[in-house]
């Protein structure tokens, strides 16, 4: 009984964290579109932002999927968060 509560609690924490991170990412992308949509070169700014947003997903999506399949979703999520932090901090 106690183990089932722990699993349920872990699942709630996992999905709550995922929801918060996804929401923050979406707000950041919306803000970037607003900022890049201002100025004299709107088309260049928006297309550059779209390209910069899509390329990492295409390049690292397959690798990330393979890692998550290998280590499991919770650990894969944690590893991805650490790698994103390292990329941003660099």
Residue pairs with C-beta under 8 A, 6 or more apart in sequence:
10 74
14 73
14 74
14 77
17 77
18 77
21 81
29 53
32 49
33 46
33 49
36 42
36 45
36 46
36 48
36 49
37 45
37 46
39 45
64 76
64 80
67 76
67 79
67 80
68 76
68 77
68 80
70 76
71 79
